[in-house]
Amino acid sequence: MPAHRTRLAFEPLSPLLNINRVVESTPNFEFAMEITCDSIDEFPLEDFEKLVLYQVVLSGRPLVIRGFQKRLDKRLFSEKWLREKYGKKVEEVRDLGKKKSFNFSMGHYLESLSLLTRQVTVHNYTNKALQRLYLKDIDCPPEWRAYLENLLPPSLFYLNETPKAFEGPASQNMNLSEIPKSIEGDFIAPAGDLMSSLPVNMRAENLMCYIGHEGTYTPAHQEMCASLGHNIMVDASDGTPENGKPTEPGSSIWLMTETKDRRVVSEYWMSVLGHDIDIEDFFAPLHAWEIAPFKTWVVEQRPGDLILVPPLAAHQVWNRGTRTMKVAWNRTTVDTLELALREALPHARMVCRDEQYKNKAIVYFTLERYSKLLRQAKKVDHPVVKQLRDDFKRLFNMYKGILLSESFSQRNPEKNVEYHEFQSNVTCSFCRCNIFNRFLTCPGCTNSLGGDDDPYDVCMDCYVMGRSCGCVSNLKWMEQFPWKQLTERYETWRRLIISSDDNNKDLRIQFPTFVVARGQAGKKSVAEICQEQLVRRPWNDPKNPKPVVDDTIEDAGSNSDGNGRSKKRRKMRQSLKAKSDNVHRCHVCLHFEVDWKLAPCSNCDQRYCYGSLFRAFEISPQEAMEKYHWLCPKCRKECSCGACQKDPSMKPYEPNCTILGHDTSKVADPRSIETLVDFRKSNLWWLKKFGDDVHGRIQKRQKEAEEAELERQKTLENQGFSFESSPFDQPVQNENGNDENPLVFDENDGGIPVDPSLMMQTSDTGT
């Protein structure tokens, strides 16, 4: 088994924790910016929306809006109402210790909260056997949804499609009559949540409720698909007896980062804490946050507090007291879509986290909707129409990137492509991401599990990575839109953009025809790589299967240490030489591999296996395959193998980040295999080879974040954003902490050694 970095163990927060004192005494802790909902009434709604855009989306810092408890119906948002209305409804309650779910009635769970809270004391709160039963991710009652939709500014709410009347803060300052309308009566304005662009049956349901007690928590994570998070606490216990049982005041402690620090946070989580932030299974102890090399924004959420969470900003939540009741949802915007396509989806694909939001489909359907509005607003001069045009251009660029990735080779277009009408439900059998248009399906595996309703479909990105079913090759092309339809839409939307400006010469250059854009790409598309690999990779007949590992021919005398290097080299046997026409040695690990598992250099005769490229040089298979002329690390004078390091002109490549490895076998389709890279293996051996400079890697990430922040500020200034005296425009401190690490690590590879008994008090908590 590959080596693992030591992992920090779970450590609960004390019931007596005074978070105010912690923030005052910790240099890198700071309370998140907060405003009151009453203060929103003092300004036009546009000012509040601009504040949210600047603070949460563009600056990437959390925002807290307090005071909604005065405007919430206390009868409706209460434990009593929920118990009377939905007490018999059965929900799944998550046992955080066992990592299993159990069925509880809503009424039984609510009645058990006092008992579950009383079990936690200042003397035993670290006891691993304590029950932590969290009622999470349950559907929001429609009565609550309707009330909140009428209370909150429309641009903030779930599935908002258009400006609309509401009764919450700043509603009296909203003049809908000024917003232009289409002939059909629709507002010509951007949507608050682009999920609303999808047909109703394609939308993800993410308006959820969370009910917890003392000691329940949400591990550190980022919002799915880089979306914007929204969380309002609608009720909590206040310390007075309920149903004849004592209660403790309820609240939630949030520890949050900001968007710009996402890579620093990721590296710190992996290299210091020994966990992967993308896995979402670790609640970091308070002292791990206190010495972290980034700023932590702190919130103690109480009833009426609405928290806005920035995209890709890691955060974790700890519930206190007898009861906390929250409603949460996510929004997708143009900004979050750009982050999702560029960063969030590749990370989700690596750990096989299912993509519920159908981001590429949102791009397509939003362009469809916005184009209809813009055709009727060519001569309209209004701020919301200008914003609509700007958003349309950004969405069009995303659409261009999607089409370019799916384009077949211009020299060898694919002719045998089967059409399967888009219904939004095709997902990759390996990574579980949603597939927008083209993908590969295996005719040989269709009937192996569950008949015709269980095909093996793999997205192009996974196939490039070497992921597929055991057949490896002989897969069939599928598409869900006629390609001509997609390219015609491209040209139609392109002409709409150009016609929106009288001085359109620059726009013609900025938004070229698709043929020109394809030529400007300068690299192979993902689809073109798949075409080549389908030819290179061998077919493993499912009727007469042989293990794919048999194709891996290792050096007869090579004794690998499991980390990509050989302890001893010997000459090839004569029998192996006879087979060597399509077999070569990897320049780094010295193992013999068949050619389709090696990346050949265009300049020399060296070949590198994709596992060595990924772990030693942080080069993914796609990065090597997409170049028409790929130069190997040796030709770039950065090879770090033992032989090349003897060359004084060589500057060995030192990995910039920690890779812990991901075992995807638990979530991927059981027919799945990995043929190019074993992504379970870490790069820890390569890090140790260069001294495992954790601080150096984190400092690189900090420098990148600072440079990106300066660039962002310049961009905002060019766009006319000016908040010279705002309290949320202060420079962020970067505290590296002490070299001496006070963290106590758990040598257990599981990381969270807790296994409480669900029925520890059968008479009181049994279902």
VOGU-3710 file (C-alpha; in Angstrom, 3 decimals, decimal comma):
1> mpahrtrlaf> 0,000/0,000/0,000  1,246/3,523/-0,701  2,403/5,647/2,191  -0,014/8,086/3,780  0,621/11,300/5,601  -0,307/11,278/9,279  -3,845/12,553/9,724  -5,129/14,910/12,372  -7,864/13,374/14,506  -11,350/14,750/15,133
11> eplspllnin> -11,586/16,943/18,210  -14,946/18,410/19,337  -15,497/21,950/20,562  -16,100/22,503/24,267  -19,643/23,434/25,379  -18,043/26,256/27,378  -16,128/27,706/24,437  -16,204/31,510/24,453  -15,774/32,301/20,780  -15,474/36,041/21,438
21> rvvestpnfe> -12,363/35,500/23,557  -10,907/33,150/20,961  -11,294/35,748/18,222  -9,805/38,498/20,404  -6,753/36,387/21,253  -6,084/34,846/17,829  -4,269/37,040/15,274  -5,666/35,362/12,153  -9,260/35,204/13,479  -11,711/37,974/12,699
31> fameitcdsi> -15,466/38,296/12,889  -17,112/38,336/9,480  -18,579/41,567/8,221  -22,175/41,995/9,319  -25,036/44,346/8,597  -28,618/44,456/9,838  -31,625/43,863/7,651  -33,024/47,153/8,978  -30,055/49,022/7,507  -30,918/47,657/4,058
41> defpledfek> -34,133/49,669/4,247  -32,127/52,902/4,266  -30,759/52,461/0,752  -31,984/51,431/-2,709  -32,067/47,695/-3,236  -29,455/48,119/-6,000  -26,947/49,326/-3,387  -27,474/46,197/-1,308  -27,093/43,974/-4,369  -23,885/45,793/-5,258
51> lvlyqvvlsg> -22,600/45,213/-1,724  -23,324/41,478/-1,974  -21,634/41,321/-5,376  -18,528/43,096/-4,165  -18,205/41,511/-0,715  -19,234/37,909/-1,360  -18,679/37,254/-5,069  -15,821/39,525/-6,140  -13,960/39,869/-2,816  -14,845/36,323/-1,815
61> rplvirgfqk> -15,531/37,109/1,841  -18,563/36,072/3,894  -21,334/38,484/4,799  -23,777/38,186/7,712  -27,177/39,882/7,685  -28,669/39,970/11,173  -32,103/40,873/12,477  -34,475/38,724/10,447  -35,826/37,169/13,648  -37,978/40,311/14,057
71> rldkrlfsek> -39,566/39,618/10,674  -39,997/35,857/10,898  -43,347/34,410/11,946  -42,442/32,839/15,315  -45,468/30,570/15,184  -44,531/29,196/11,760  -40,792/28,898/12,360  -40,908/26,894/15,550  -40,293/23,436/16,893  -43,945/23,210/17,927
81> wlrekygkkv> -45,285/23,974/14,436  -42,870/21,541/12,810  -43,793/18,776/15,243  -47,536/19,318/14,814  -47,408/19,646/11,020  -44,739/17,089/10,074  -44,231/15,089/13,275  -45,125/11,770/11,629  -42,969/12,329/8,577  -40,024/9,913/8,513
91> eevrdlgkkk> -36,606/11,393/7,737  -33,056/10,071/7,560  -31,010/11,133/10,572  -27,262/11,048/10,124  -25,162/9,456/12,849  -21,972/11,464/12,408  -19,906/8,986/14,393  -21,010/5,840/12,613  -21,298/7,670/9,279  -24,617/5,936/8,741
101> sfnfsmghyl> -28,207/7,102/8,391  -31,207/5,888/10,395  -34,920/6,501/10,001  -36,532/8,722/12,622  -39,919/10,375/12,645  -39,646/14,152/12,787  -41,571/14,213/16,067  -39,382/11,601/17,713  -36,205/13,380/16,692  -37,390/16,754/17,981
111> eslslltrqv> -38,450/15,204/21,299  -35,034/13,541/21,655  -33,000/16,741/21,252  -33,090/17,619/24,955  -31,764/14,174/25,898  -29,092/14,258/23,186  -27,933/17,643/24,437  -27,886/16,675/28,142  -25,518/13,798/27,371  -22,814/16,345/26,532
121> tvhnytnkal> -21,050/17,926/29,508  -17,848/19,856/30,015  -16,339/16,672/31,458  -17,224/14,200/28,701  -17,603/16,225/25,491  -14,487/14,545/24,050  -15,963/11,076/24,618  -15,983/9,240/21,298  -19,138/7,321/22,265  -21,354/10,401/22,398
131> qrlylkdidc> -24,223/10,317/19,942  -24,191/13,047/17,317  -27,447/12,682/15,415  -27,937/15,331/12,747  -31,150/15,838/10,778  -29,637/17,293/7,642  -30,424/17,740/3,952  -34,172/17,364/4,442  -36,684/19,076/2,165  -37,704/22,545/3,264
141> ppewraylen> -41,427/22,740/4,185  -43,276/24,567/1,385  -44,780/26,935/3,971  -41,287/28,041/5,023  -40,151/28,401/1,439  -43,092/30,645/0,518  -42,540/32,851/3,565  -38,800/33,249/2,981  -39,283/33,947/-0,718  -41,581/36,833/0,189
151> llppslfyln> -39,225/38,110/2,892  -35,751/38,037/1,331  -34,490/40,223/-1,537  -35,375/38,274/-4,714  -31,839/38,309/-6,109  -30,695/36,252/-3,102  -33,332/33,571/-3,156  -33,379/30,065/-4,550  -34,347/29,668/-8,239  -34,888/33,393/-8,728
161> etpkafegpa> -35,506/34,015/-12,424  -36,485/37,652/-12,573  -36,993/40,764/-10,399  -40,217/40,455/-8,439  -42,160/42,162/-5,676  -41,456/41,135/-2,071  -42,097/42,481/1,432  -38,670/42,303/3,056  -35,915/44,889/3,641  -35,604/47,559/0,901
171> sqnmnlseip> -38,788/46,347/-0,780  -40,218/49,864/-0,577  -37,149/51,145/-2,425  -37,642/48,812/-5,378  -39,301/50,287/-8,455  -40,196/47,466/-10,826  -41,823/49,886/-13,271  -38,383/51,225/-14,276  -37,131/47,830/-15,461  -37,769/47,312/-19,209
181> ksiegdfiap> -39,989/44,448/-20,328  -40,210/42,228/-23,369  -43,268/42,019/-25,600  -44,377/38,988/-23,588  -44,146/41,022/-20,379  -40,947/39,452/-19,016  -38,395/41,675/-17,328  -35,276/42,165/-19,445  -32,910/41,588/-16,548  -30,454/38,952/-15,293
191> agdlmsslpv> -31,695/36,108/-13,100  -30,582/35,805/-9,494  -30,121/32,039/-9,791  -29,242/30,620/-13,202  -30,515/27,213/-12,131  -33,908/28,727/-12,977  -32,920/28,663/-16,671  -33,159/24,877/-16,726  -36,464/23,151/-17,446  -38,218/22,323/-14,173
201> nmraenlmcy> -37,503/18,589/-14,377  -33,758/19,254/-14,790  -33,267/21,483/-11,752  -31,394/20,323/-8,676  -33,310/20,483/-5,410  -30,996/22,232/-2,980  -33,346/24,192/-0,704  -32,752/22,158/2,441  -33,293/22,233/6,201  -30,837/21,323/8,941
211> ighegtytpa> -31,792/20,569/12,548  -29,031/19,800/15,032  -28,108/19,651/18,697  -24,986/20,253/20,782  -22,039/18,513/19,155  -23,442/18,013/15,654  -21,426/19,561/12,875  -20,756/19,957/9,178  -17,159/19,094/8,152  -15,001/21,611/6,341
221> hqemcaslgh> -16,089/21,884/2,726  -16,707/24,191/-0,207  -20,145/24,751/-1,674  -20,881/22,348/-4,504  -19,894/23,474/-8,009  -18,458/26,766/-6,695  -21,987/28,035/-6,059  -22,958/30,760/-3,592  -24,181/29,464/-0,239  -27,036/30,945/1,802
231> nimvdasdgt> -27,947/29,831/5,323  -30,518/31,427/7,628  -31,202/30,225/11,157  -34,973/30,362/11,509  -35,271/29,073/15,076  -33,259/27,813/18,029  -33,832/26,856/21,637  -33,623/29,871/23,956  -32,906/28,202/27,296  -36,498/28,020/28,513
241> pengkptepg> -38,169/24,618/29,127  -39,902/22,997/26,148  -42,399/20,165/26,490  -41,471/19,911/30,153  -37,771/19,423/29,351  -34,877/21,828/30,008  -33,047/23,413/27,073  -29,787/25,184/26,395  -29,587/28,273/24,118  -28,909/27,243/20,551
251> ssiwlmtetk> -26,415/28,789/18,114  -23,897/27,713/15,466  -20,224/28,593/15,205  -18,948/29,080/11,672  -15,256/29,066/10,756  -14,838/30,340/7,211  -12,122/31,186/4,705  -12,262/33,414/1,650  -12,178/32,544/-2,022  -8,694/33,821/-2,793
261> drrvvseywm> -7,147/31,505/-0,177  -8,663/28,327/-1,621  -5,328/26,895/-2,792  -3,574/27,805/0,454  -6,387/26,124/2,375  -6,222/23,016/0,183  -2,451/22,656/0,597  -2,656/23,245/4,366  -5,414/20,662/4,688  -3,389/18,030/2,837
271> svlghdidie> 0,203/18,715/3,842  -0,356/19,676/7,503  -3,681/18,160/8,541  -3,437/15,084/6,311  -6,924/15,405/4,800  -8,342/16,471/1,442  -10,780/19,385/1,553  -12,551/17,974/-1,532  -13,530/14,795/0,330  -15,582/16,727/2,927
281> dffaplhawe> -15,103/14,295/5,803  -13,031/16,181/8,365  -13,997/18,746/10,985  -10,743/20,518/11,868  -10,000/21,238/15,550  -9,983/24,835/16,683  -6,225/24,903/17,220  -5,687/23,800/13,608  -7,510/26,946/12,506  -5,643/29,115/15,015
291> iapfktwvve> -2,219/28,338/13,512  -3,435/28,233/9,911  -1,572/30,394/7,347  -4,727/32,197/6,225  -7,376/34,417/7,733  -10,359/32,735/9,359  -13,668/34,586/9,429  -15,821/33,695/12,429  -19,575/33,901/12,907  -21,750/32,832/15,817
301> qrpgdlilvp> -25,076/32,380/14,098  -28,272/32,891/16,041  -31,960/33,004/15,024  -32,539/35,548/12,282  -28,953/35,520/11,005  -28,497/34,999/7,261  -24,968/33,998/6,219  -23,782/34,410/2,625  -20,955/32,011/1,764  -18,484/32,893/-1,043
311> plaahqvwnr> -17,733/30,448/-3,865  -14,920/27,941/-3,204  -14,469/29,330/0,330  -13,946/26,440/2,735  -16,044/26,541/5,913  -17,240/24,305/8,717  -20,110/24,623/11,206  -20,551/23,489/14,819  -23,997/23,425/16,427  -24,477/24,365/20,088
321> gtrtmkvawn> -27,330/24,092/22,551  -30,468/21,980/22,454  -31,709/22,899/19,003  -30,742/24,846/15,909  -33,017/25,000/12,857  -31,692/26,378/9,592  -32,753/26,717/5,971  -30,010/26,666/3,343  -29,812/26,919/-0,436  -27,343/27,637/-3,217
331> rttvdtlela> -27,346/29,974/-6,187  -25,551/29,727/-9,496  -24,391/32,911/-11,211  -22,142/33,760/-14,153  -19,231/34,180/-11,746  -19,785/30,799/-10,094  -20,181/29,062/-13,450  -16,753/30,300/-14,538  -15,225/28,961/-11,320  -17,133/25,696/-11,634
341> lrealpharm> -15,957/24,937/-15,176  -12,389/26,017/-14,474  -11,805/24,574/-10,990  -14,685/22,966/-9,116  -15,679/20,365/-11,708  -12,117/19,066/-12,311  -11,721/18,653/-8,538  -15,097/16,944/-8,245  -14,167/14,619/-11,107  -10,969/13,601/-9,362
351> vcrdeqyknk> -12,781/12,473/-6,182  -15,923/11,265/-8,033  -18,323/13,696/-6,440  -21,599/13,738/-8,332  -22,464/16,975/-10,098  -26,061/17,841/-9,275  -26,137/21,303/-10,838  -25,619/20,443/-14,536  -23,377/23,464/-15,073  -22,818/23,093/-18,820
361> aivyftlery> -26,529/22,688/-19,400  -27,139/25,847/-17,346  -24,786/27,735/-19,685  -26,694/26,524/-22,744  -30,225/27,135/-21,467  -29,342/30,530/-19,974  -27,976/31,643/-23,347  -31,233/30,465/-24,927  -33,296/32,514/-22,476  -31,120/35,618/-22,461
371> skllrqakkv> -30,888/35,707/-26,269  -34,677/36,002/-26,530  -34,629/38,940/-24,120  -31,708/40,721/-25,778  -33,285/40,597/-29,224  -35,961/42,919/-27,848  -33,513/45,226/-26,074  -31,106/46,281/-28,826  -31,719/49,991/-28,322  -32,579/49,939/-24,611
381> dhpvvkqlrd> -30,123/51,819/-22,392  -30,647/50,636/-18,829  -28,211/49,280/-16,169  -29,934/45,888/-15,921  -29,894/45,493/-19,714  -26,201/46,373/-19,783  -25,593/43,743/-17,102  -27,587/41,245/-19,137  -25,405/41,921/-22,204  -22,209/41,562/-20,192
391> dfkrlfnmyk> -23,401/38,291/-18,653  -24,397/37,024/-22,095  -20,871/37,615/-23,419  -19,314/35,734/-20,515  -21,749/32,855/-20,910  -20,977/32,758/-24,639  -17,255/32,393/-23,919  -18,034/29,459/-21,616  -20,171/27,917/-24,331  -17,317/28,343/-26,803
401> gillsesfsq> -15,011/26,465/-24,427  -17,545/23,636/-24,097  -17,910/23,263/-27,865  -14,164/23,438/-28,456  -13,588/20,619/-25,970  -16,162/18,445/-27,774  -14,906/19,108/-31,317  -13,660/16,129/-33,264  -10,428/16,224/-35,220  -10,672/18,506/-38,254
411> rnpeknveyh> -8,624/16,030/-40,275  -10,495/12,969/-39,074  -14,096/13,841/-38,139  -16,016/11,070/-36,430  -18,779/9,664/-38,621  -20,341/6,968/-36,433  -22,002/8,986/-33,668  -25,295/7,819/-32,208  -27,871/10,420/-31,189  -29,493/10,277/-27,747
421> efqsnvtcsf> -31,830/13,200/-27,056  -30,724/15,406/-24,151  -32,734/14,785/-20,998  -30,029/15,915/-18,524  -29,828/12,510/-16,830  -26,680/11,022/-18,406  -23,857/10,917/-15,882  -20,385/9,463/-16,097  -20,278/5,945/-14,665  -16,871/6,696/-13,183
431> crcnifnrfl> -16,819/10,271/-11,849  -20,635/10,797/-11,686  -20,407/14,243/-13,273  -23,264/15,310/-15,520  -22,616/14,934/-19,265  -23,860/17,769/-21,453  -23,408/16,399/-24,974  -20,779/13,974/-26,253  -19,621/10,916/-24,353  -18,495/7,319/-24,839
441> tcpgctnslg> -20,536/4,232/-24,052  -19,482/0,604/-23,983  -21,655/-1,795/-25,996  -19,910/-4,757/-24,376  -20,797/-3,777/-20,807  -24,402/-2,762/-21,422  -25,876/-6,030/-20,223  -23,298/-6,930/-17,583  -25,144/-5,278/-14,707  -28,864/-4,788/-14,696
451> gdddpydvcm> -29,644/-5,102/-18,396  -30,250/-2,381/-20,945  -31,058/0,216/-18,276  -27,527/0,131/-16,939  -25,094/1,101/-19,706  -21,499/2,018/-18,974  -21,156/5,669/-20,026  -17,913/7,546/-19,502  -17,267/11,251/-19,979  -14,474/12,283/-22,321
461> dcyvmgrscg> -12,421/13,827/-19,507  -12,370/10,562/-17,562  -11,481/8,531/-20,629  -8,510/10,792/-21,307  -7,389/10,150/-17,702  -7,380/6,419/-18,440  -10,664/5,697/-16,703  -13,086/3,307/-18,357  -14,717/-0,073/-18,029  -12,595/-3,201/-18,316
471> cvsnlkwmeq> -13,073/-3,279/-22,085  -10,698/-0,270/-22,276  -11,419/0,412/-25,935  -13,999/-0,297/-28,660  -16,336/2,227/-27,047  -19,067/3,935/-29,077  -19,609/7,673/-29,544  -22,862/9,252/-28,372  -24,169/12,806/-28,529  -27,276/14,402/-27,024
481> fpwkqltery> -27,577/17,401/-29,360  -27,133/17,396/-33,134  -23,729/19,014/-33,607  -25,093/21,269/-36,324  -27,667/22,611/-33,881  -24,962/23,540/-31,347  -22,729/25,252/-33,916  -25,689/27,120/-35,404  -26,580/28,372/-31,935  -22,981/29,517/-31,587
491> etwrrliiss> -23,164/31,593/-34,748  -26,614/32,989/-33,922  -25,520/34,118/-30,458  -22,249/35,450/-31,830  -24,118/37,652/-34,322  -26,379/38,856/-31,518  -23,346/40,010/-29,530  -21,795/41,779/-32,503  -25,051/43,517/-33,439  -25,409/44,915/-29,916
501> ddnnkdlriq> -22,625/47,438/-30,548  -22,389/49,835/-33,514  -18,610/49,776/-33,243  -18,386/46,010/-33,642  -14,954/45,618/-35,217  -13,373/44,694/-31,887  -16,266/42,381/-31,083  -15,717/40,462/-34,326  -12,140/39,827/-33,247  -13,098/39,051/-29,651
511> fptfvvargq> -15,888/36,681/-30,691  -14,683/34,859/-33,838  -16,581/32,296/-35,871  -16,341/28,762/-34,521  -14,053/27,615/-37,335  -11,631/30,434/-36,526  -11,890/29,752/-32,778  -11,083/26,089/-33,395  -7,984/27,052/-35,320  -6,906/29,492/-32,621
521> agkksvaeic> -7,094/26,841/-29,898  -3,562/25,634/-30,615  -4,097/22,236/-28,992  -6,103/19,057/-29,404  -9,604/19,043/-28,035  -10,684/16,495/-25,431  -12,778/14,753/-28,083  -9,813/14,599/-30,467  -7,661/13,039/-27,729  -10,366/10,432/-27,137
531> qeqlvrrpwn> -10,401/9,647/-30,866  -6,655/9,001/-30,798  -6,766/6,968/-27,592  -9,576/4,768/-28,871  -7,196/3,753/-31,653  -4,138/3,367/-29,394  -5,709/1,478/-26,495  -6,399/-2,267/-26,901  -9,828/-3,831/-26,660  -10,265/-6,305/-23,827
541> dpknpkpvvd> -12,976/-8,701/-25,029  -15,571/-9,073/-22,221  -16,440/-12,573/-23,499  -12,831/-13,635/-23,164  -11,452/-11,175/-20,611  -7,880/-10,882/-19,516  -6,693/-8,564/-16,736  -5,510/-5,242/-18,095  -2,556/-5,412/-15,737  -1,170/-8,194/-17,963
551> dtiedagsns> -0,413/-5,491/-20,508  1,947/-3,878/-18,012  5,338/-5,475/-18,663  7,723/-4,655/-15,875  11,481/-4,960/-15,985  12,271/-8,584/-15,177  14,649/-7,643/-12,388  13,078/-4,424/-11,243  11,938/-4,411/-7,629  9,694/-1,383/-7,281
561> dgngrskkrr> 9,271/0,221/-3,868  5,705/1,290/-4,735  6,631/4,935/-5,129  7,630/5,062/-8,756  11,327/4,175/-8,557  13,292/0,935/-8,888  15,646/-0,348/-6,261  17,666/-2,369/-8,775  18,115/-2,309/-12,543  18,803/-5,362/-14,666
571> kmrqslkaks> 18,999/-6,000/-18,344  15,893/-7,161/-20,182  15,475/-10,857/-20,687  15,722/-12,123/-24,239  12,048/-13,143/-24,167  11,077/-9,583/-23,351  13,240/-8,148/-26,129  11,258/-10,159/-28,602  8,147/-8,309/-27,549  9,732/-4,898/-27,373
581> dnvhrchvcl> 8,402/-3,395/-30,606  5,571/-1,782/-28,675  7,170/-1,875/-25,241  9,464/0,763/-23,778  10,917/1,744/-20,448  9,644/4,769/-18,513  12,478/7,280/-18,185  11,666/7,899/-14,511  10,440/4,716/-12,810  12,338/2,446/-15,256
591> hfevdwklap> 9,405/0,043/-15,589  8,579/-1,370/-18,996  5,149/-0,408/-20,296  3,236/-0,875/-23,520  3,378/2,249/-25,669  -0,206/3,405/-25,110  0,599/3,810/-21,412  3,580/6,065/-22,150  3,836/9,699/-23,241  6,445/9,978/-26,034
601> csncdqrycy> 8,526/13,113/-26,331  8,352/14,914/-29,687  11,976/16,012/-29,445  13,847/12,954/-28,159  13,341/9,214/-27,809  12,356/9,325/-24,113  9,001/8,095/-22,818  7,343/8,797/-19,480  4,587/6,764/-17,858  1,576/8,880/-16,942
611> gslfrafeis> 1,815/7,945/-13,255  5,319/9,402/-12,986  4,268/12,515/-14,907  1,298/13,045/-12,595  3,053/12,520/-9,256  6,554/13,785/-9,977  5,816/16,639/-12,393  2,111/17,425/-11,787  1,378/16,796/-15,456  -2,002/15,195/-16,073
621> pqeamekyhw> -2,506/12,790/-18,984  -4,537/15,440/-20,806  -1,755/18,026/-20,528  0,648/15,663/-22,281  -1,830/14,371/-24,856  -3,355/17,696/-25,933  -0,105/19,128/-27,282  0,734/18,507/-30,919  4,431/18,585/-29,984  5,012/17,561/-26,369
631> lcpkcrkecs> 8,408/18,163/-24,800  9,345/15,834/-21,964  10,761/17,093/-18,635  14,262/16,077/-19,733  14,113/18,281/-22,827  12,709/21,091/-20,706  15,715/20,670/-18,411  13,575/19,918/-15,353  13,675/16,149/-15,041  14,085/14,957/-11,455
641> cgacqkdpsm> 15,087/11,326/-12,029  18,364/10,168/-10,544  20,258/10,058/-13,842  19,217/13,530/-14,975  20,116/15,138/-11,667  23,745/14,454/-12,480  23,430/16,937/-15,330  24,509/20,356/-13,941  22,271/22,162/-16,441  19,188/20,369/-15,124
651> kpyepnctil> 16,875/22,139/-12,671  14,755/19,307/-11,233  11,040/19,991/-10,964  9,834/20,184/-7,360  6,108/19,419/-6,850  4,122/22,497/-5,838  1,301/20,733/-4,039  0,530/17,666/-1,971  -1,377/14,778/-3,556  -2,771/12,353/-0,992
661> ghdtskvadp> -4,417/10,023/-3,487  -8,061/9,032/-3,894  -9,531/5,542/-3,758  -12,531/5,964/-6,021  -13,518/2,285/-6,017  -16,158/2,906/-3,333  -18,076/5,410/-5,452  -17,301/4,616/-9,092  -19,233/1,990/-11,040  -17,844/-1,449/-10,047
671> rsietlvdfr> -17,027/-2,152/-13,707  -14,528/0,732/-13,662  -10,754/0,508/-13,915  -7,853/2,979/-14,161  -5,348/2,151/-16,892  -2,921/5,099/-17,018  -2,566/6,489/-13,501  -3,232/4,867/-10,149  -4,839/7,879/-8,515  -4,833/6,131/-5,128
681> ksnlwwlkkf> -1,100/6,762/-4,831  0,240/9,935/-3,269  3,234/12,041/-4,301  4,700/11,984/-0,776  7,840/10,169/-1,900  8,612/12,941/-4,377  7,942/15,610/-1,759  10,301/13,911/0,682  12,923/13,658/-2,031  13,039/17,464/-2,139
691> gddvhgriqk> 12,863/17,908/1,626  9,052/18,079/1,964  9,083/21,863/2,396  5,519/22,360/3,646  6,062/26,025/4,503  7,631/26,668/1,112  4,671/25,185/-0,754  2,198/27,130/1,354  4,167/30,339/0,825  3,992/29,762/-2,937
701> rqkeaeeael> 0,235/29,455/-2,670  0,086/32,608/-0,553  2,102/34,520/-3,117  -0,175/33,296/-5,897  -3,213/34,394/-3,863  -1,718/37,834/-3,258  -0,896/38,300/-6,940  -4,394/37,182/-7,924  -5,856/39,602/-5,371  -3,897/42,527/-6,821
711> erqktlenqg> -5,046/41,587/-10,307  -8,624/41,333/-9,083  -8,490/44,774/-7,503  -7,174/46,286/-10,738  -9,989/44,624/-12,656  -12,582/45,961/-10,228  -11,162/49,462/-10,511  -11,380/49,242/-14,301  -14,997/48,131/-13,962  -15,825/51,148/-11,828
721> fsfesspfdq> -15,988/49,538/-8,380  -14,770/51,949/-5,750  -15,092/51,221/-2,029  -12,251/53,340/-0,697  -13,647/53,737/2,805  -15,470/50,426/3,138  -14,583/48,255/6,143  -14,390/45,141/3,948  -11,590/46,476/1,751  -8,884/46,067/4,376
731> pvqnengnde> -5,802/44,003/3,508  -5,912/40,397/4,606  -3,276/39,289/7,093  -1,370/36,127/6,376  -0,194/34,485/9,599  2,192/31,598/9,155  2,102/30,593/12,815  5,058/29,066/14,651  7,408/26,518/13,186  6,650/24,275/16,138
741> nplvfdendg> 3,400/22,509/15,381  1,284/21,929/18,521  -1,140/19,661/16,682  -1,659/16,173/18,029  -1,987/13,647/15,248  -3,786/10,362/15,071  -1,698/7,615/13,519  -4,874/5,726/12,636  -5,270/5,842/8,871  -9,002/6,389/9,340
751> gipvdpslmm> -8,498/9,871/10,767  -11,754/9,939/12,764  -11,569/7,073/15,294  -15,131/7,344/16,551  -17,784/4,636/16,602  -20,570/5,483/19,083  -23,496/3,235/19,800  -26,647/4,610/18,260  -28,851/3,014/20,887  -26,793/3,877/23,976
761> qtsdtgt> -29,976/4,846/25,816  -32,614/2,603/24,295  -35,470/3,632/26,529  -35,179/7,291/25,561  -33,798/7,352/22,025  -34,962/4,168/20,366  -37,092/4,391/17,271
//
